[in-house]
Every structure is written in C-alpha cells, then in structure tokens.
Amino acid sequence: MPPVRSILHVDMDAFYASVEQRDNPSLRGKPVVVGGGSNRGVVAAASYEAREYGIRSAMPMAEAMRRCPDLCRVEPRMSHYQSVSAQIFAVFREFTPTVEGLSLDEAFLDITASVTLFGAPATIAMAIKRRILDETGLTASVGVAENKLVAKIASDLDKPDALTIVRPEDYEVRLDPLPVAVIPGIGPKTQKLLAARGIGTVRDLRTADDRVLEPVFGRFTQKTRDRASGLDERPVVPSRAEKSISAEQTYDADLSSRETLDRELLRLSERTASRLRKSGLAAGTVQIKIRRSDFTTCTRQQSVRPPANGTDQLYAVARRLLAAWLECNPGAKIRLLGVGSGNLAPAEQHDLFAEAPNQSAAPIDQTVDEIRGRFGSSSVRRARTLDRQ
C-alpha cells in the first residue's frame, strides 16, 4: 500500500510589500502598496495594514489611493524580489526536491518521502517557516494536507504567519462553510451563475443535484463535485517551463508621438530580453501589446528564427510590429504598451537548419547584465531610452 501523501502549500505573506517593509523600517506598521508609479497603474501587492482599507492586488492604484490617502506607494524591484525568492526556494529544497513553484512567493512541496528523515508533516512545515524567517526575516503561511487542492485552501485560512493542517476527516467541517470561490476555476462569472441557483458555499456545491450543476459545468460536473469534496489526485510537478516572458507599462499620460513610443518600446524590449537571458531562454515569437485610451487592447506578434534574446533583436521585431499597427491606426493615443516573448527555448539550443546565424545576446547586453548584476537594475541605461527633457 503506497504511503499517504503529504503536501505543503507555502505562501509568503504579502511578499513584495513585506520585503519593502523589511528593507525600510520607516514603512513598518504603515499601509504599503507595491505597484506602478502612476495613478493609472495597478496594485501588485498590498501590506496587511493596507488590506484593512479593502486594498487588494490588481486594484487600480487610483482606487487604492482614494481608499487610503496616507497610503505609502513603492516602485516594484523585481530583480530584488527574485533574489529573495531564490533564498526561499533554496530552503524548500533542503527538505524535498519535489517543489512546484507557482510564482516567486508560492509553491507546492511533496514531502511524502521526507517524513522519515525530517519528522511529521507539521514538524517539517514548522521547520520551513523557521528557516525562511531566519534566512529572510519574512513570514510564510503553510497549508498541510494530503493533496494540492486542500493544502492551498488551508494555507489561506489563518493568514498571516499561519500553519494550518486539514485532514480528510475534517474536510466537511473546514471546507463546507467556505465560499465557492476557493475552488479552482470558479471565477466571478461562474459564482454569479451558482448564486442564481442558490449555491454560495462549498457545502452547497458538494450537495447540489446534478440537474442544478450540469447547466453550469457540463461534463466537468463530477470533477467539480470532487473538488468540493476535497478530492484531488494531481501530482506535485517539480519543473514547470515558462511559457512566456514579458514587460509592460501603463503611462500617466497617453503616448502618441512616434519618438516617444519607440523609446518606450526599447525600454520594454530591454526588460524582456534581460529576463530571457537571466532565465537562459530565447524567444521564438515576439509580441507587442497595445491598449488605447478607450481601453481597446490589441496584440501583434511575429516569429523569430532562430530564437533570440538580444535586446536589439527583440526591439527590431517589436518596432516593425508597432509601425505596421500605427499605419492602420494613425494618431492613436496609447495608455499601455508591452513587449512579450513566446515559444521559448533554451538559449544554447541552436537550430541546425536555420538560415541565419544564432541571434544570441550581443556583447553589450552581456556587459550590461554583469553591471546590473553587481550594482542594481538602475545602474546603467541605454542612451536611447532616456527622455531628451
């Protein structure tokens, strides 16, 4: 008989905001948000003090400022958060190699084979929390269960700095009162459909007749009922390849001049290319994202052969795509611009049948990467990305 699975879901508490409060004592105890530097941006993370005002991730920054005029707003430092995340994931791998990262601050850990070495699941979970606190000064909430679904739900029950164990015999008591939104795949639209049928809690979902659920979930009705019963056989997958890497920016004032658009496109291309190189990847597709002042959003993409991760290569493709779009949309006012990459492949993988030499990063890119690695992301910039003013 196979051993009972032991799964942890570790979720850092208000990660970006907590890092900023840790690094800047003057922010501690204050409502803090991390997000774009304009009122047209969105909140990337909110401290627990800010959440008391109803401020949440993805909320428009203007709304967050309206709710809390004394809000402390901090520009994101993604490279720094990535560095702290690497410390946290190194702690995870001290206890198990089976780590499935969901984001910089969240992961599933399968510790089934670790209990003979490190002790009971609760002991391992507490040890991980202590090690993270010792290494980074940050707190984490951990859910412990026999599957991924319940572990993830458990980690959010008593945040922050929580350790919550949910055993199968406790599923009904712990899960039944929760809103249906805790079940993966049930978003706002589905919630409205369920509410119209008198279904608001996990218990309602678990006990509802098929004739009530089938119009909403169709062939996924039984799978949804299984989830509401706490059943989940998905394995923890230790490696998950990135499908895309991108950078985008929402602007305080709409952009319209070609010179300004090209400058911003270069900045975004550089950010995307830098992330590709850091991940050891190259882009087989370059995409641009354009959001007009009326919130209409368009995308355009082009294949790159062979795959590339050099700033100039990505920028050249992005610039051609933008020029073609502008020809069809003269005088357009743009509030958001983005440069993305897809069809990613290992940077060292050469195409033997490519007609052109491999478009790897130029020496200048490598030099810039080294300088930024030592002195920070803002230590050196291309002259072409500077505003002439």
N, C-alpha and C positions, 0 to 999 in steps of 0.2 A: 504493500500500500504506500503510495507516494506521500511524502511529508506534507503537512498543511502549509499552504503558502503564507508567507509573512511579507506584507508590502507596506512600505512607508511612502507617504507623500509629504515632502518637505517644502514649505512655502515661506520665504523670507517675509518679515513684517514690514510693509510699506518700504520696500527695498531702496529705491532711489532716494526717497525723502529721508529715510533713516541714515543712509550714507552721508547725505549732506548735513544732517544734524550731528552726526558723529564727528565729522571733519570741522564743523564750525559751531563751537559751543554757544555762540550767540543765538543760534536758531533753535536750541533745545527748549522744549516746552511751548514752542510757538507754532501756529498754523503755517505749514510749509507746503508748497507745491513745486514740483519739478515740471517744467514744460517750456514750450516755445516762448521766445521773448516778445511776442506781440499779443495784443488782446484778441487777435483772430486765430491764435493757436489753440491747442487743447492741453488739458492736464495729462501729463504722463504718469505722475504718481502724486499721492497726497498723504501727508503725515496723519497720524491718528487725531492730532489736535485739529487739523483741517477737516477731517471727516465728521467732526462734531457739528460742522456747519452744513452738512449734506454734500460736501465736495467729494467727487469721485473721479477716478481715471476716465479719460475720454470726454470729460465735461469741457465745453468751451471755456477758455480762460476768462473771457469777459463775464460769464455767468459766475465763475468761481470768485472773481474779484467783487462782483455785486453782492454775493452772499457773505463775504468776509472782507471788508475794506482794509483790514490790517494784515491781510494775507502776505506772507513772505514768498516771493517768486524767485526760483533759482533756475538758471540755464542748465540743461542736461549736460552731463560729462560722460558720454557713453563709453569712451575708452577707459575711464576710471572705473565705471561700474563693471565693465568686462573684466578688469583686473581683479576686483573684489570677488566677482563671481567665480573666477578661476580658483581663488583660495577656498571658496565654499565647496566647489565640486571636488577639489583635492581632498577635503575632509570626507565627502561621501565615499570616495574610492578607497579610503583607509578601511572601510567596513565592508564594501562589496564592489565587485567590478560591474555589477548589473545595475547601471544608472541610466535612466532615460530622462534627459534634460528636456523640459518643456519651454523654458525661457532662461534668462540669466539668473532668475531668483526662484526657480521652481523645478522640482524633479521628483520622479518616482524612483524608489530603490527597492529591489527584490533582495531581502535579507534572509530568505529561506535557508540558504546554505551557510549563513553566518552565525546562526544561533549557537551552534556547538562550540564556536571559538569565542564569541563575544557575549553570550548570555541571551536572555529572553528578549523578544522584540521591544518591549518597553524599556529595558535596560539599554539596548542599542540606541533607541530613539533619544533617550536622555543623554547618552554619551555624545551623540552627534550634536545635539543642541549645545552642550557644554563646550565642545571643541570649536564650534562656529563662534560662540561668544568669546572664547579665549583668543581665537585667531583674528577675528574681525571686529569685536566689540558690538556685534549686531545680534538681534534675537530672531528666532525662527519658530514657526508653528508646525507641528508634526502630527499627521494623522496615521494611525496604525490600524490595519485591517487585513483581511485575507484576500482582498482584491483591490484593484486600482480605483474603481468607482467609489467604494466606501471609504478608502483611505483619503481620497481627495475631498470628499464631503466632510470627513472627520477633521481634517486639518483646518477647516474654516469655521468650526462650531464654536470655538472658545478663544479666538484670536484677541489680542496678540500674545506671543510667548507661550503658546499652549502645547500640551501633549495630550492628545485625545485618542483613546482606544475604543473601537467599536467592534464587538464580537458578533458572530452570526446570531446568537440567541438574543442579542439586543437590537437587532435591525429594526423591528417594528417600533419599539419604544423610542429609538433615537431618530429613525428616518421618517416615520409616518407623519409627524407634525410639521415637517419641513415643507416649504413651498416647492411646487413642481419645477421651478427654475433651477434647482440643484441638480436635476437630471441632465446630463449632456445632450445637446441637440434640441432642447426645449427653449427656444428663444421667445422674444416678446410676442411675435405673431401667433405662435403656437399656444402661448399662455392665454392669449385672448380667446382663441378657439376653445380651449379647455374651460376657461372661466364661463363661457356661454353655456357650457354643458354641466356647470356646477362642480367642476374639478379644479381645486386650488392647491391641495396638498398631495404629498407623496401617497398617503393612505387612499385618498380619493382616486388617484391614478391606479394604484395597485388593485383596488377592489372594483373598479368600474367594469361594466359589461362590455363585451367585445363590440356590440352594436353601437355603443357610445364612442368607443375609441377608434374603430376602423375608419370612419369618415375623416378622422384627423391623421392617423398614422398609416393607414392602408396595410401593406404587407409587413410593416415594422411594428405592428400592434403587439405581438407576443414579445418581441425584443424590448419594447418599451416597458411592458409589464414586468419583464425580468429585471430591468434596471430599477424599477420602483420597488422590487422585492430585494434589492441589494445583490443581485447576481451579475457576475462579470468575470469572464474567463480570459480576458485579454492579457497577454504576457507583457512584462516589462521589457521593452526593446532598447538595448544599451547603445545603439548607434542610430542616429537619425540624420540623414544628409539634408543640408539646407537646400531648399528648392529655389530660393530667390534671395537676392540682397539688393537693397535699395536705399535711397535717401530722398527726402522731400522737404519742402519748406513752404509754410503759409506766410504771406507777407502783409505787413501793416497797411501798405498802400498797393493798389493794383499795379502790376507791371504792364507796360505797353511798348516801350522803346526796344528796338532790336538789340542795341548795345547792352542794355541792362539785362535783357533776357539771356543773351549769350554769356554774360559774366556770371549770372546765377546758375546757368546750365553747367558751366565749367566747375563752379564750386561743388555742385551736386555730383557731377561726374567724378571729381576727385575723391569725394567722400565714399562713393560707391566703390570705386576702384581700390581705394585703400583698404576697405573692409574685405574685398575679394582677395587681395594679396595677403592680408593677415590670416585669412582662412585657408590659404593655399589653393584657391579656386580661380577659375577663369570663366567668363561669360560666353555662352553660345548664342545668347539673344540680348539685345539692348532695347529697353523700353523707356518711353517718356510718358509722364502723366501730367495732364494739364487740367486745371479747374478754373473756369471763368468766373467773373464777378457775380454771375447769376447762379453759381454753384453747378452749372453743367460741367461734367467731367468727361474727358476724352483720354484715350491712350493710343499710342502708336508704337510699333515695335519692328525690329529688323534683325535678321540672323547675322551672326558674326562667324566667319570661317577663315582660319581656325579660331577657337575661343580665345578671348583676350582679357587681360586685367590691367592694362596700362591706361593711365588717365587720358592720354591723348587719343588712344583708340576709341575708348568709350565716348569721349566728348565729340569726336568727329561724327560718329554714328548718331548720337543724340542731337547734334546740331543740324544734321541733314533732316532728321525726322521733324524737328521743330520748324525748320524752314518750309518744309512741304505743308505742314499744318497751317502755318501763318499765311501761305499763299491762298489757302481756301478760307481763311478767317482773318482777313485784313482788319487791322485796328482793334483786334480783340484785347480786352483787359483781363489780365490773368492774376488770380489771387493765390494760386498754389502751383508749384512746379516740382516735378520729381523725375529722378533718373533711376531706373531699375535694371537688374540683370537677371536672366533666367537661363534654363538649360545649362546648369553649372557642371563643370568637370574639373578634375584635379589639374592644377596649373602645369604640372610636369608632364601631363599626358599629351603627347604630340600626335597629330593626325598624319599618318604615313601617306595619305592620299591627298593631302592639302595642296592646293596650287600655289599658295603663298607661304613664306616663312612664318614660323610661330610668332604671333604678336604678343610676346610677353612684355612685362613691365620694362620701361626704359630705365637706364642708369639713374636718371634724375629722380624717378619715382622711388627707386630703392634707397637713394641717398636721403630723400625727404622722409621716407618711412623710418630710417635709422635715427634721424634727428628728432622726429616726433616721438619715437620710442624712448628716447633719453630725456627729452625736455618738455614733452607735452604736445597735444594736438595743435595748439595755437602758436607754437614756437617758430614756425616758418610757413609762409604762404606764397603762392604764385602771384607775381605782379599783376597778371591779367585778371585776377579775382578781386583786386582792390578797387573800391569806388574812387573815381577820379576826384570827387569832392574831398 
